[in-house]
Amino acid sequence: MQKKLFFWLCYYFQELQSAVFTITMTENFIQFISQIVVFTEEELQQAAHLFSEKSLKKGEFWVKEGEYKADMLFVNKGMLRSYFLKDEIEKTFDLTIENQLVTSTYSYSFGLPSKDFIQAVEDTHIIIVQKENLERLYELSGKWERLGRLLFESYANEQEIRLRSFIAETAQERYERLADTQPELIRRTPQIYLANFLGITPQSLSRLRRKIVNK
């Protein structure tokens, strides 16, 4: 009887591990990280418990100004908008869709409450790794440390490009570059958020689109 119970518990634990692996590491996420660093299935299974997932409804917030969430998010499906308030006016500085990362920089990098808001523009499914779990990932394998370094470097580079574009490019140049590099973002983003992201009014965006169409 005890032997049967032991084997049943082993089987149940294996099934539970497999279920967690399936839930917290989607095929999309695995494909994304495997393009950067190649992991064996065993390595992925060993790390699966350090990830979690969450679904956000359209309009729901992941974090608000003043809250603390030092997590790195991977958008498995949907879209997130990052913005801050200046004189009670929203300033959108990031739009994140599938296979992209986002975090609250003040919490993640400086250990401080967020100065930003991260909100779902669409119904969104995210994969989450908490900052403390990143350290555990790095202890598992140098591969995870390399992945983390490369991803954060990529994220920082994207933010620098975004900052430089506001300094050196016109709104039309920013729009055209976005249309070339991320056409899906142009197609899916509500006009009011896209205009805000480009630093112009929705009316100016409508005129800009007509101008480009009539070129």
Backbone hydrogen bonds in HBPLUS format (Angstrom, degrees):
<---DONOR---> <-ACCEPTOR-->    atom                        ^
c    i                          cat <-CA-CA->   ^        H-A-AA   ^      H-
h    n   atom  resd res      DA  || num        DHA   H-A  angle D-A-AA Bond
n    s   type  num  typ     dist DA aas  dist angle  dist       angle   num
A0005-LEU N   A0001-MET O   2.98 MM   4  6.23 159.0  2.02 148.0 154.1     1
A0006-PHE N   A0002-GLN O   2.89 MM   4  6.10 151.9  1.97 143.1 150.8     2
A0007-PHE N   A0003-LYS O   3.00 MM   4  6.30 164.4  2.03 152.5 155.4     3
A0008-TRP N   A0004-LYS O   2.88 MM   4  6.07 155.0  1.95 147.8 155.5     4
A0009-LEU N   A0005-LEU O   2.92 MM   4  6.12 157.0  1.98 148.4 154.1     5
A0010-CYS N   A0006-PHE O   2.98 MM   4  6.25 155.2  2.04 148.6 155.6     6
A0011-TYR N   A0007-PHE O   2.91 MM   4  6.12 160.0  1.96 147.0 152.4     7
A0012-TYR N   A0008-TRP O   2.86 MM   4  6.07 160.6  1.90 148.5 154.1     8
A0013-PHE N   A0009-LEU O   2.91 MM   4  6.06 159.4  1.95 147.5 152.7     9
A0014-GLN N   A0010-CYS O   3.01 MM   4  6.24 157.1  2.06 148.3 154.1    10
A0015-GLU N   A0011-TYR O   2.97 MM   4  6.24 158.1  2.02 150.5 156.6    11
A0016-LEU N   A0012-TYR O   2.86 MM   4  6.07 152.6  1.94 147.0 155.2    12
A0017-GLN N   A0013-PHE O   2.90 MM   4  6.12 157.8  1.95 147.4 153.1    13
A0018-SER N   A0014-GLN O   2.97 MM   4  6.20 157.9  2.02 145.4 151.5    14
A0019-ALA N   A0015-GLU O   2.89 MM   4  6.12 152.0  1.96 145.7 153.3    15
A0020-VAL N   A0016-LEU O   2.94 MM   4  6.20 162.0  1.97 153.6 157.5    16
A0021-PHE N   A0017-GLN O   2.97 MM   4  6.16 158.3  2.01 148.2 154.4    17
A0022-THR N   A0018-SER O   2.97 MM   4  6.21 151.4  2.05 144.2 151.6    18
A0023-ILE N   A0019-ALA O   2.88 MM   4  6.11 156.8  1.93 150.8 157.3    19
A0024-THR N   A0020-VAL O   2.85 MM   4  5.87 171.3  1.86 158.9 160.1    20
A0025-MET N   A0021-PHE O   3.13 MM   4  5.57 139.9  2.30 130.4 138.9    21
A0030-ILE N   A0026-THR O   2.95 MM   4  6.27 162.9  1.98 157.5 162.2    22
A0031-GLN N   A0027-GLU O   2.93 MM   4  6.11 160.2  1.97 149.8 154.9    23
A0032-PHE N   A0028-ASN O   3.03 MM   4  6.21 151.2  2.11 141.1 149.3    24
A0033-ILE N   A0029-PHE O   3.04 MM   4  6.38 167.0  2.06 158.9 159.2    25
A0034-SER N   A0030-ILE O   2.96 MM   4  5.95 149.0  2.06 144.0 153.4    26
A0035-GLN N   A0032-PHE O   3.37 MM   3  5.61 148.4  2.47 101.1 109.5    27
A0036-ILE N   A0033-ILE O   3.01 MM   3  5.35 152.4  2.09 106.4 115.2    28
A0037-VAL N   A0033-ILE O   2.88 MM   4  6.10 173.5  1.89 168.0 166.9    29
A0044-LEU N   A0040-THR O   3.10 MM   4  6.41 154.1  2.17 148.6 155.4    30
A0045-GLN N   A0041-GLU O   2.94 MM   4  6.16 157.0  1.99 148.6 154.8    31
A0046-GLN N   A0042-GLU O   2.96 MM   4  6.17 154.5  2.03 148.9 155.5    32
A0047-ALA N   A0044-LEU O   3.18 MM   3  5.24 132.5  2.42  95.8 108.3    33
A0048-ALA N   A0044-LEU O   3.00 MM   4  6.00 122.4  2.35 142.5 157.4    34
A0050-LEU N   A0047-ALA O   2.95 MM   3  5.68 163.3  1.98 126.4 132.0    35
A0051-PHE N   A0048-ALA O   3.14 MM   3  5.67 167.0  2.16 118.6 121.4    36
A0052-SER N   A0128-ILE O   2.95 MM  76  5.10 154.1  2.02 143.4 150.4    37
A0128-ILE N   A0052-SER O   2.75 MM  76  5.10 172.3  1.76 143.5 145.7    38
A0054-LYS N   A0126-ILE O   3.06 MM  72  5.48 149.4  2.15 149.3 153.7    39
A0126-ILE N   A0054-LYS O   2.88 MM  72  5.48 171.4  1.88 166.6 168.5    40
A0056-LEU N   A0124-THR O   2.67 MM  68  5.07 166.7  1.69 158.0 162.8    41
A0124-THR N   A0056-LEU O   2.79 MM  68  5.07 165.2  1.81 153.5 158.4    42
A0060-GLU N   A0057-LYS O   2.85 MM   3  5.34 163.6  1.87 140.0 142.9    43
A0059-GLY N   A0120-ALA O   2.76 MM  61  5.18 164.6  1.78 140.9 145.4    44
A0120-ALA N   A0060-GLU O   2.87 MM  60  5.53 168.4  1.89 162.7 165.5    45
A0062-TRP N   A0118-ILE O   2.73 MM  56  5.43 167.8  1.74 157.3 161.7    46
A0118-ILE N   A0063-VAL O   2.98 MM  55  5.36 160.9  2.01 146.9 147.8    47
A0067-GLU N   A0064-LYS O   3.02 MM   3  5.67 163.8  2.04 141.9 144.1    48
A0066-GLY N   A0114-SER O   2.72 MM  48  5.23 170.7  1.73 149.6 150.9    49
A0114-SER N   A0067-GLU O   2.62 MM  47  5.52 170.1  1.63 165.5 162.3    50
A0131-LYS N   A0070-ALA O   2.99 MM  61  5.75 141.3  2.15 157.1 162.6    51
A0072-MET N   A0129-VAL O   2.97 MM  57  5.45 172.3  1.98 154.0 154.0    52
A0129-VAL N   A0072-MET O   3.08 MM  57  5.45 156.5  2.14 153.6 160.3    53
A0073-LEU N   A0102-VAL O   2.93 MM  29  5.33 165.5  1.95 163.3 166.8    54
A0102-VAL N   A0073-LEU O   3.04 MM  29  5.33 146.1  2.16 141.0 148.5    55
A0074-PHE N   A0127-ILE O   2.85 MM  53  5.02 157.6  1.90 151.5 157.4    56
A0127-ILE N   A0074-PHE O   2.85 MM  53  5.02 160.7  1.89 147.5 153.9    57
A0075-VAL N   A0100-GLN O   3.06 MM  25  5.79 169.2  2.08 167.9 170.6    58
A0099-ASN N   A0075-VAL O   2.93 MM  24  5.73 145.9  2.05 169.8 163.2    59
A0076-ASN N   A0125-HIS O   2.88 MM  49  5.50 141.9  2.03 148.1 159.4    60
A0077-LYS N   A0125-HIS O   3.17 MM  48  5.08 150.1  2.27 143.5 142.4    61
A0125-HIS N   A0077-LYS O   2.74 MM  48  5.08 157.3  1.79 145.5 152.6    62
A0121-VAL N   A0079-MET O   2.90 MM  42  5.42 158.0  1.95 134.1 141.3    63
A0080-LEU N   A0096-THR O   2.82 MM  16  5.07 156.3  1.87 145.9 154.0    64
A0096-THR N   A0080-LEU O   2.85 MM  16  5.07 169.7  1.86 152.3 155.9    65
A0081-ARG N   A0119-GLN O   2.71 MM  38  5.23 159.8  1.75 154.6 161.9    66
A0119-GLN N   A0081-ARG O   2.88 MM  38  5.23 162.6  1.91 149.3 153.3    67
A0082-SER N   A0094-ASP O   2.90 MM  12  5.02 171.1  1.91 147.1 148.6    68
A0093-PHE N   A0082-SER O   2.95 MM  11  5.95 156.3  2.01 149.0 156.8    69
A0083-TYR N   A0117-PHE O   2.94 MM  34  5.32 155.7  2.00 146.0 153.6    70
A0117-PHE N   A0083-TYR O   2.72 MM  34  5.32 155.3  1.78 162.7 170.7    71
A0084-PHE N   A0091-LYS O   3.17 MM   7  5.37 149.8  2.27 128.3 133.9    72
A0091-LYS N   A0084-PHE O   2.82 MM   7  5.37 148.2  1.92 160.0 168.0    73
A0086-LYS N   A0089-ILE O   2.93 MM   3  5.20 163.6  1.96 142.1 145.9    74
A0089-ILE N   A0086-LYS O   2.98 MM   3  5.20 152.9  2.05 107.0 115.6    75
A0107-SER N   A0104-SER O   3.11 MM   3  5.57 121.2  2.47 109.1 122.7    76
A0108-TYR N   A0104-SER O   2.87 MM   4  5.99 175.5  1.87 165.6 167.1    77
A0109-SER N   A0105-THR O   2.77 MM   4  5.49 161.5  1.81 146.2 152.5    78
A0110-PHE N   A0106-TYR O   3.14 MM   4  5.17 138.6  2.31 113.7 125.7    79
A0112-LEU N   A0106-TYR O   3.06 MM   6  5.44 173.0  2.06 130.9 129.1    80
A0111-GLY N   A0107-SER O   3.05 MM   4  4.45 135.2  2.26 111.9 118.5    81
A0133-ASN N   A0130-GLN O   2.92 MM   3  5.18 126.8  2.21 103.1 117.9    82
A0134-LEU N   A0130-GLN O   3.08 MM   4  6.51 131.8  2.32 146.1 160.1    83
A0134-LEU N   A0131-LYS O   3.04 MM   3  5.13 134.5  2.26  97.1 110.0    84
A0137-LEU N   A0133-ASN O   2.87 MM   4  6.17 148.6  1.97 144.8 153.7    85
A0138-TYR N   A0134-LEU O   2.91 MM   4  6.22 158.2  1.96 151.1 156.4    86
A0139-GLU N   A0135-GLU O   3.12 MM   4  6.38 141.0  2.28 137.6 147.5    87
A0140-LEU N   A0136-ARG O   3.20 MM   4  6.48 133.8  2.42 138.0 149.2    88
A0140-LEU N   A0137-LEU O   2.99 MM   3  5.18 132.8  2.22 100.3 113.4    89
A0141-SER N   A0137-LEU O   3.40 MM   4  6.85 152.3  2.48 154.0 158.9    90
A0144-TRP N   A0141-SER O   3.21 MM   3  5.65 131.5  2.46 105.9 115.2    91
A0146-ARG N   A0142-GLY O   2.94 MM   4  6.17 156.8  1.99 147.1 153.2    92
A0147-LEU N   A0143-LYS O   2.89 MM   4  6.14 159.2  1.93 147.4 153.5    93
A0148-GLY N   A0144-TRP O   2.88 MM   4  6.07 165.8  1.90 149.6 153.2    94
A0149-ARG N   A0145-GLU O   2.97 MM   4  6.17 159.3  2.02 147.0 152.6    95
A0150-LEU N   A0146-ARG O   2.97 MM   4  6.15 167.9  1.98 154.6 157.7    96
A0151-LEU N   A0147-LEU O   2.88 MM   4  6.04 161.2  1.91 155.1 160.6    97
A0152-PHE N   A0148-GLY O   2.98 MM   4  6.07 161.7  2.01 146.7 151.8    98
A0153-GLU N   A0149-ARG O   2.95 MM   4  6.09 155.7  2.01 147.2 154.3    99
A0154-SER N   A0150-LEU O   2.99 MM   4  6.15 156.7  2.05 142.7 149.0   100
A0155-TYR N   A0151-LEU O   2.89 MM   4  6.14 157.1  1.95 147.4 153.8   101
A0156-ALA N   A0152-PHE O   2.88 MM   4  6.06 160.6  1.92 148.7 153.6   102
A0157-ASN N   A0153-GLU O   2.90 MM   4  6.10 155.1  1.96 147.1 154.2   103
A0158-GLU N   A0154-SER O   2.99 MM   4  6.22 155.7  2.05 148.1 154.2   104
A0159-GLN N   A0155-TYR O   3.12 MM   4  6.41 153.7  2.19 145.9 152.6   105
A0160-GLU N   A0156-ALA O   3.00 MM   4  6.28 148.8  2.10 144.6 153.4   106
A0161-ILE N   A0157-ASN O   2.91 MM   4  6.19 158.6  1.96 152.0 157.5   107
A0162-ARG N   A0158-GLU O   3.00 MM   4  6.19 156.3  2.05 143.7 150.4   108
A0163-LEU N   A0159-GLN O   3.00 MM   4  6.24 154.9  2.06 143.0 149.2   109
A0164-ARG N   A0160-GLU O   2.88 MM   4  6.13 165.2  1.90 154.3 158.1   110
A0165-SER N   A0161-ILE O   2.92 MM   4  6.08 150.1  2.01 146.4 154.5   111
A0166-PHE N   A0162-ARG O   3.36 MM   4  6.66 144.9  2.49 141.4 148.9   112
A0166-PHE N   A0163-LEU O   3.19 MM   3  5.40 127.7  2.48  99.7 112.2   113
A0167-ILE N   A0164-ARG O   3.05 MM   3  5.09 127.3  2.34  95.2 109.5   114
A0168-ALA N   A0164-ARG O   2.84 MM   4  5.99 163.7  1.86 160.4 164.4   115
A0169-GLU N   A0165-SER O   2.90 MM   4  5.06 151.1  1.99 131.6 137.7   116
A0174-ARG N   A0170-THR O   2.95 MM   4  6.25 157.4  2.00 152.9 159.2   117
A0175-TYR N   A0171-ALA O   2.92 MM   4  6.13 158.9  1.97 147.2 153.1   118
A0176-GLU N   A0172-GLN O   2.89 MM   4  6.09 166.7  1.91 153.4 156.8   119
A0177-ARG N   A0173-GLU O   2.96 MM   4  6.06 156.7  2.01 145.2 151.6   120
A0178-LEU N   A0174-ARG O   3.00 MM   4  6.14 157.7  2.05 145.3 151.6   121
A0179-ALA N   A0175-TYR O   2.84 MM   4  6.09 151.3  1.92 148.3 157.1   122
A0180-ASP N   A0176-GLU O   3.00 MM   4  6.19 142.1  2.14 139.9 149.3   123
A0181-THR N   A0177-ARG O   2.92 MM   4  6.12 157.5  1.98 150.3 156.3   124
A0182-GLN N   A0178-LEU O   2.69 MM   4  5.29 157.0  1.74 142.7 150.3   125
A0185-LEU N   A0182-GLN O   2.98 MM   3  5.42 132.6  2.21 110.3 122.4   126
A0186-ILE N   A0182-GLN O   3.37 MM   4  6.85 152.9  2.45 149.0 156.3   127
A0187-ARG N   A0183-PRO O   3.00 MM   4  6.27 157.2  2.05 149.6 155.6   128
A0188-ARG N   A0184-GLU O   3.05 MM   4  6.15 155.4  2.12 145.4 150.8   129
A0189-THR N   A0185-LEU O   3.08 MM   4  5.81 151.8  2.16 147.1 152.1   130
A0193-TYR N   A0190-PRO O   2.99 MM   3  5.54 127.1  2.28 113.6 126.3   131
A0194-LEU N   A0190-PRO O   2.96 MM   4  6.20 162.6  1.99 158.2 163.9   132
A0195-ALA N   A0191-GLN O   2.86 MM   4  5.91 166.7  1.88 153.1 156.5   133
A0196-ASN N   A0192-ILE O   3.25 MM   4  6.23 154.3  2.32 128.8 135.9   134
A0197-PHE N   A0193-TYR O   2.86 MM   4  6.04 150.8  1.95 144.8 152.9   135
A0198-LEU N   A0194-LEU O   2.97 MM   4  6.23 144.8  2.10 145.0 154.2   136
A0199-GLY N   A0195-ALA O   2.95 MM   4  6.13 116.1  2.37 137.8 154.6   137
A0200-ILE N   A0195-ALA O   2.95 MM   5  5.19 167.5  1.97 149.2 147.6   138
A0199-GLY N   A0196-ASN O   3.18 MM   3  5.00 144.8  2.31  93.0 103.5   139
A0205-LEU N   A0201-THR O   2.99 MM   4  6.31 150.8  2.07 150.8 159.6   140
A0206-SER N   A0202-PRO O   3.01 MM   4  6.29 152.5  2.08 144.7 151.2   141
A0207-ARG N   A0203-GLN O   3.09 MM   4  6.42 159.0  2.14 147.6 152.6   142
A0208-LEU N   A0204-SER O   2.85 MM   4  6.02 153.6  1.92 144.7 152.9   143
A0209-ARG N   A0205-LEU O   2.89 MM   4  6.12 157.0  1.95 150.7 155.9   144
A0210-ARG N   A0206-SER O   3.10 MM   4  6.35 158.4  2.15 146.3 151.8   145
A0211-LYS N   A0207-ARG O   2.92 MM   4  6.12 153.6  1.99 146.8 154.5   146
A0212-ILE N   A0208-LEU O   2.99 MM   4  6.26 156.2  2.05 149.1 154.8   147
A0213-VAL N   A0209-ARG O   2.98 MM   4  6.18 160.4  2.02 150.0 155.3   148
A0214-ASN N   A0210-ARG O   3.01 MM   4  6.12 150.0  2.10 144.6 152.1   149
A0215-LYS N   A0212-ILE O   3.30 MM   3  5.25 163.5  2.33 102.4 106.8   150
